[in-house]
Amino acid sequence: MCGIFGYLGRRNAVKTAIDGLKKLEYRGYDSAGIAGVFQGQIIGCKEVGKVEGLEREVQELDFQLESAIAHTRWATHGKPSQINAHPHYDNARSLALVHNGIIENHLALKKELVSQGARFVSETDTEVISHLIASLYKGDLLFAVRKAIGMLKGAFAFALIHKDFPDQIVVVGHESPLVIGVGEQEMFVSSDPVAFSEFTHNVVFELLQPINRCLNGNDEVAVVHRDTFEVFDAAGQRSEKKIEKLTAKFGTASKGAYEHYTLKEIFEQPQTIRSAYVDRLSEEFGTAHFEEVQTEMPELLDVERILILGCGTSWHAGYLGAYLFEDMARIPTQLEISSEYRYKNPLVPHRTLVIAISQSGETADTIAAVRELKAKGTNVHGSTLSRIADACINMRAGPEIGVCSTKAFTSQVVILSLLCLAMARMRNMHKEDGKRFITAIEDLSAQVEQILETAPHIEKIANKYAHHENFFFVGRRYMYPVSLEGALKLKEISYINANGYPAGELKHGAIALINENCPTVALCSNKGTYEKILSNIMEIKARNGPVIAIAESGQKGLEGIVDDIIWIPEVIDELAGIPATVATQLLAYYIARKRGTDIDKPRNLAKSVTVE
Ligand code: G6P
């Protein structure tokens, strides 16, 4: 898991690499490092923490390199420390290497290398690759790398510089992304083209889809020179690679007047919700369509079951989607966490539509789960997992920089609602009902706007409760997934222990934890179960638990009972998850702000987790 960057060319290699790394920090920010060749020697610099720490250090040292490889880390093997930071070297410091992925057989390889005399300094799996290549190197670097990758198990992408070849970066992408950028007398290597897109749009990857920006799936090795590159297959034969043009737009992200990206992204939701449905609704026929999947639409009619996969926030969006598909389209729907599903040997009946949800399209667990389904011969309709999916629906939410996902969630739920509408209309939904649903979707932006206007009120409530260390979020039906998402936001950015719970389940055990120091956020918007959640609130109050209700204007019976209320507009149950989630996002944001945490880059997390 991590971001890799490499540079060979006419610019200042250190500055270019540091600037590139900053754009890869979404992949991890536990430590950062840079290395390369200077006057015939491999030299490097590493720092614990974010890239800006490394930047300060290289500036103070006036660190110079002729060519550079660099890395920003999300720790898997070994804690975040200077010694575990990449690049990793062999004992003779003949090479430096940066890696993204996990070497699953690293312990066996390490044992063997140690018996041959290698001295390991770090706790990482990566260091095995450096020693292995060094042990196999007898003057032919390409041969040593090819031999080494045949011995490695796992998913990995790496870039290395050897002191005997100061004008080369050798790169490998094996089930982990790595892309080459071809500039004018300069070459880039990166986990993601976003890191060099300001310099060149000429790229080399197998497909232009966001998910498999891997160079290869066949253990190819690329040798990148200052003005060209060569790719060799597993047998050492040259293979031709097309240089393609990047079509994606990479805007430069800015916080504008907002204190944090997270807050800016919460406030962007009226627009991003609109972008998710605009051009995709057919008011006349009361249905929805996606240009991305139009050709497959007849297949959707044959779908008999749906399987939804995702991780984290995307899984929560999928939860709401699963309720919708069963309620509205009457299609049996199964929801699975990607990392669990992959190892289940699942039963996948014929005519199952698989919807893989991912903000980044790079989450290793979701990719692996979809690959497993493909291996079973399933017809996969995915979202952003573009290469392996048969169709991809774009969220159109723009880049999400804050590590905790906010606007991506609401866009995902809108898109699932549209897909559900289309499938329901193909089945038993009446046109007039479809039209009413469309109106409810079109009202969402303005409703979210109204909630954002209440931010000062939510901030006051947040300040009142920010000192508590334990929270519950409870809801029923459509509010249960919202309780999971609200609790996750609070955990991620304020480091408070928060549990999302079905409100009716609390009494079966978790209620033992309720006391005056454990507030509960009660999500009341699901009108079909409103009376029931009121009873659950009474049960909490009877045990002295403070309650913050998030309720729809007009819902009676809360005042005088709960401690605080965040009022949100009235929305149909099927879509109520969107406004209610926005209220929980603001609550989590202001609590985290009061506690003074690093909201945009919370500790231990990464925006995109590219290891299983
Ligand atoms: C990481 C992020 C979460 C995100 C999850 C799934 O854990 O920190 O915010 O929800 O990955 O990411 P995806 O890109 O697949 O939606």
Residues whose N, C-alpha, C, O or C-beta is under 5 A from the ligand:
A	BS01	G6P	C311 G312 T313 S314 I357 S358 Q359 S360 G361 T363 V403 C404 S405 L605 A606 K607 S608 V609
